[in-house]
Each structure stands twice: as C-alpha cells, then as structure tokens.
C-alpha cells in the first residue's frame, strides 16, 4: 500500500464520507449511510477500495463484516505531506 492508493481512495467524496462515519465507530457495510442509498456492488467496491488503500480493516462477526478506521496509513500520508511542504518552504 502506497501513498498513491491512499490519495486515490481519499479523492472520492463517498469514501471520505464513510471514513467520517468510521472515525466514530465500527460498522458493517450494510449499515453505512452511503450504502443504504447505493446498489450493493457499488458499496462493496467502495469498501474494497478503502481496504486496499489500507484505510480500513475488516473482520467477520456472525453474518456481518464489520469495518473500522485504520489511522496508521493516514498518519504516514500526513507525515509525507508535511515533509513535502517543509521542503518547499
């Protein structure tokens, strides 16, 4: 997982909205406010993109797959951006 995948995942407003919800609590994809109005394959692809970018982790509990925010990749990306900004000044 690199910065390119992270920035690509963050470029989509739907994925950012999901991350906003995940910062408060873990949730199954089916209960995501975004997924309640989107077709199932679109929702599944959205969570897959977030997972591939390393922004969320998933685990199964019973019949549900829960997702939670994984902040380490965000921290690495912020450090890279801060370092880039520092070099430009």
N, C-alpha and C positions, 0 to 999 in steps of 0.2 A: 504494500500500500504506500503510495507516494502522495506528494502534495497535489499532483495533477488530478488524481482521483478524488481527493478531498475537495479541492476547489470546484471540480465539475459537479460533485454532489451538492455542494453548497450554493451553486448557481441557480438551482431550481427553487422557486418560492414554495412549492408544495413540500419539498423535502425539508426546507427551513422551518416550515410550519410544524411538521412532525417533530423536528428536533426541539422546537419550543415547547411542545407538549411533553416530550420525554425528559426535559430538564426538571420537571416537577415530579414525575412518577413513571414507573414502567407501565407498559400496556401491551395488550395483544393488538395485532394489526387491525383486527376486525372492529375494535372499539375506537380506533383513531378517528377523529372528526373528519379528516380528509378522506378516509376510506368509506365512511358512511355515505358519501356522495359520489364515489368513483367506482367503476367496474372492478371486480376482484383482480383480474390480471394486471391492471394498471397499478393497483395498490400493492400487489405482491412485488412488482417490478420496482416500485419506489423504495420499499423496504430493502430489497435486494441491493439496490444501488447504494443505500446508506451503509449496509453491512459490508459490501465490497470496498467501500471507502474507509472502513474501519471506524465509522462514526457511531455505530450501534452494535450491540451484541444481542444474540437471541438465545433462548432456551425454552424447552418444552415443559409445560406443566399440564398434565392431563391431556385434553384435546386441543389446548391453545398453545400457540407460540408467542411468548412474551418478548418484548424488545425493551432495551434500556440504553440510555445515553452512555457513550464511552468517550470520556473527555480527553484522554491522552493524545489522540490524534489532533484534536482541536488545539491543545496546548503546543504541540510540535509545530503546527501550522502558524500559530500566533508568534512563536519564537522566530520562525523563519521570516515572517513579515516584518517583525520588529528589527531583526538583523538587517534586512534589506533596506528598511527605512533609515536605520542608523548609518549604513554605508553611503546612502545618498546625501546625507546632511553634511 
